[in-house]
Amino acid sequence: MTQTLVYLYAVLPHTLDGPVQGIDASLVRWINAERLAAAVSDVPADDFEEEPLNTNVRNMAWLAPRAVAHQDVNERLFEASEAIVPLAFGTVFRDDDRVRQLLSEKAKQLQTQLARVRGCAEWVVALHALHDPDVNATAEVRELQGQIAASTPGRAHLLRRQLATAERDAARRLRTDAAAQVLEGLRVATVEVFEEPLPSDTVERPLLRASVLVRRDAEATFMDEVERLRARWPEPTYRLLLTGPWPPYRFAGLERAAD
């Protein structure tokens, strides 16, 4: 008989009706404790014990369908519930009692997290610079351009070198200001904003990437604000990308902790 472990998808305030299919087509079931409901399914120990799991997550052929199944379960639970604490992929426990122990030991934290995200969804906003912004309207650049026009050829040559530096500095400053003002605009129409660390090893590094928590009954207002920000920093100079709604992994999720 194949040994199984208990895979935890999410914690909700109560169980939900209807079948939900999880990883490897196993049906999701419920474990209850402390007025909390854990959505779980059984997974093979041969794949999900700590050592094989750490190996398997580096194999995209193995990981991809299971990560998609994990996300699908949490999206279905998210759409059907007023609040959800989604767990990261690979949260595995030895048996049902260990899951009950988690619910009991972290009951207060889980209740707080559920209250924090009740009636809300998570969105991700990213601001990219497609081209350098127009720096000709900045005071320092205009001043140098005027000096160059009025200077002798030798002095103009030196000033052009200063102008190139001033243009780079002005472009950097304008991009930084755009990111800061987009972030401030997002705060107007959201419950909470988390500014994500920017990747350093990508070809197209965004100016800003933020996860935002939005009340589901205020999503129209949020979308209006996003469109206002897009109009304020339009293409082809900038591009403002939006994805969601997602289960609130950033604002309610607990870290993966294999039992």
C-alpha positions in Angstrom: 0.0 0.0 0.0 1.4 3.4 -1.0 2.2 5.6 2.0 0.5 9.1 1.8 1.0 12.4 3.4 -1.5 15.3 3.9 -1.1 18.2 1.6 -2.4 21.5 2.8 -3.8 24.1 0.3 -5.5 26.7 2.4 -7.2 27.5 5.7 -10.8 29.0 5.6 -13.3 30.1 8.2 -15.5 27.0 7.4 -15.8 24.1 5.0 -17.3 24.6 1.5 -19.7 22.4 -0.3 -19.0 20.7 -3.6 -16.1 18.5 -4.9 -12.8 20.1 -5.7 -10.0 18.1 -7.4 -6.5 18.6 -6.2 -3.0 17.4 -6.9 -2.8 14.1 -8.9 -6.6 14.3 -9.2 -7.1 13.6 -5.5 -10.3 15.1 -4.0 -9.9 17.9 -1.6 -11.2 17.1 1.9 -11.6 19.1 5.1 -9.9 19.0 8.6 -11.6 21.1 11.3 -10.3 22.6 14.5 -10.7 25.9 16.4 -13.5 27.1 14.2 -11.1 26.8 11.2 -11.2 24.5 8.2 -8.1 23.2 6.4 -8.5 22.2 2.8 -6.2 19.1 2.2 -5.7 16.1 -0.1 -3.6 13.0 0.2 -0.4 12.9 -1.8 2.2 10.1 -2.2 5.0 10.2 0.3 7.5 9.0 -2.4 7.0 12.4 -4.1 6.3 14.7 -1.2 8.7 13.6 1.6 11.1 16.4 2.3 14.1 15.0 0.4 12.2 13.9 -2.8 10.2 17.1 -2.7 13.3 19.3 -2.7 14.5 17.3 -5.7 11.2 17.3 -7.5 10.6 21.1 -7.3 13.7 21.5 -9.6 12.1 19.3 -12.2 9.7 21.4 -14.2 8.0 18.4 -15.8 7.1 17.2 -12.4 6.4 20.6 -10.8 4.4 22.4 -13.4 1.1 20.3 -13.3 1.2 20.1 -9.6 1.8 23.8 -9.1 -1.1 24.5 -11.5 -3.3 22.1 -9.5 -2.3 23.8 -6.3 -3.2 27.2 -7.7 -6.5 26.0 -9.2 -7.6 24.6 -5.9 -6.9 27.9 -4.1 -8.5 30.0 -6.8 -11.7 27.9 -6.5 -11.7 28.1 -2.7 -11.0 31.9 -3.0 -13.9 32.5 -5.3 -16.3 30.5 -3.1 -15.3 31.9 0.3 -15.3 35.4 1.9 -11.8 34.8 3.3 -8.9 32.4 2.7 -5.3 31.9 4.0 -3.6 30.3 1.0 -0.5 28.2 1.7 2.6 28.1 -0.5 3.1 25.1 -2.7 4.6 22.1 -0.9 3.0 22.5 2.6 2.9 18.8 3.7 2.1 17.1 7.0 2.5 13.6 8.3 -1.2 13.1 9.1 -4.5 14.8 9.9 -3.5 15.2 13.6 -0.5 17.3 12.6 -2.8 19.6 10.6 -5.2 19.9 13.6 -2.2 20.8 15.7 -1.3 23.6 13.3 -4.8 25.0 13.4 -4.8 24.9 17.2 -1.3 26.4 17.7 -1.8 29.1 15.1 -5.5 29.7 15.6 -5.1 33.3 16.7 -2.7 34.2 13.9 -5.0 32.4 11.3 -8.1 34.2 12.6 -6.2 37.5 12.3 -5.1 36.8 8.8 -8.6 35.8 7.7 -10.0 39.0 9.2 -7.3 41.0 7.4 -8.2 39.7 3.9 -12.0 39.1 4.4 -13.8 40.4 1.3 -10.5 41.2 -0.5 -8.5 40.0 -3.4 -4.8 40.4 -4.3 -3.6 42.1 -7.4 -0.1 42.7 -8.8 0.9 45.9 -10.4 4.1 46.5 -12.3 5.5 49.7 -13.9 8.0 49.3 -16.8 10.0 51.9 -18.6 9.9 51.2 -22.4 11.8 54.3 -23.4 13.7 57.1 -21.8 11.4 59.9 -20.6 11.5 63.3 -22.2 14.1 65.2 -20.2 14.0 68.4 -22.2 11.5 70.1 -19.9 13.7 69.7 -16.8 15.3 72.9 -15.5 18.9 71.6 -15.5 18.8 70.3 -19.0 17.1 73.5 -20.3 19.7 75.6 -18.7 22.6 73.6 -20.2 21.0 73.6 -23.6 20.8 77.4 -23.4 24.4 77.8 -22.3 25.5 75.5 -25.2 23.6 77.7 -27.7 25.3 80.8 -26.4 28.9 79.4 -26.0 31.9 79.2 -28.1 32.6 75.9 -29.9 35.2 74.8 -27.3 33.1 75.6 -24.3 30.0 74.1 -26.0 31.9 70.8 -26.4 32.6 70.7 -22.6 29.0 71.6 -21.8 27.7 68.9 -24.1 29.5 66.3 -21.9 27.8 67.9 -18.8 24.5 67.8 -20.7 24.8 64.0 -21.4 25.3 63.4 -17.7 22.4 65.8 -16.8 20.1 64.0 -19.2 20.9 60.6 -17.7 20.4 61.9 -14.2 17.1 63.6 -15.2 15.8 60.4 -16.8 16.7 58.4 -13.8 15.0 60.9 -11.5 11.8 61.0 -13.7 11.6 57.2 -13.7 12.0 57.2 -9.9 9.4 59.8 -9.5 7.0 57.9 -11.8 7.4 54.8 -9.6 6.8 56.7 -6.4 3.7 58.5 -7.7 2.2 55.3 -9.1 2.8 53.7 -5.7 1.1 56.6 -4.0 -1.8 56.4 -6.4 -2.3 52.7 -5.6 -2.6 53.5 -1.9 -5.7 55.7 -2.7 -7.8 52.8 -4.0 -6.5 49.8 -2.0 -6.6 48.4 1.5 -2.9 47.7 1.7 0.1 47.9 -0.6 3.3 45.9 -0.4 6.2 47.1 -2.6 7.9 44.0 -3.9 11.7 43.7 -4.1 12.8 44.3 -7.7 14.6 41.5 -9.5 18.3 42.2 -10.3 18.9 39.3 -12.8 16.3 40.1 -15.4 16.7 41.8 -18.8 13.6 44.0 -18.3 13.7 45.2 -14.7 10.5 47.0 -13.7 10.6 50.4 -12.1 8.0 49.2 -9.6 6.3 45.9 -8.7 3.7 46.0 -5.9 1.1 43.6 -4.5 -2.1 45.3 -3.5 -5.0 44.2 -1.4 -8.3 45.4 -2.8 -11.8 45.1 -1.5 -13.8 43.0 -3.9 -16.8 45.4 -3.7 -14.4 48.3 -4.6 -12.7 46.7 -7.6 -14.3 49.1 -10.1 -12.9 52.1 -8.2 -9.5 50.3 -8.2 -9.6 49.7 -11.9 -10.5 53.4 -12.5 -7.5 54.4 -10.6 -5.2 52.0 -12.6 -6.6 53.6 -15.8 -5.9 57.1 -14.4 -2.3 56.0 -13.7 -1.9 54.6 -17.2 -3.1 57.8 -18.7 -0.7 59.8 -16.5 2.3 57.6 -17.5 1.3 56.4 -20.9 2.9 54.2 -23.5 5.2 54.2 -25.4 7.3 55.6 -22.6 5.8 53.5 -19.7 3.8 50.4 -19.4 1.6 49.7 -16.4 0.8 46.0 -16.1 -2.0 44.5 -13.9 -2.7 40.9 -13.0 -5.4 39.5 -10.7 -7.5 38.9 -8.8 -5.6 36.3 -6.9 -5.9 34.6 -3.6 -4.1 36.8 -1.0 -0.8 34.9 -0.8 1.2 38.0 0.0 -1.2 39.4 2.6 -2.5 36.2 4.3 -0.4 33.3 3.3 1.8 31.3 5.6 5.2 30.1 4.6 5.6 26.5 3.5 6.7 24.3 6.4 7.0 20.6 5.7 6.1 18.6 8.8 
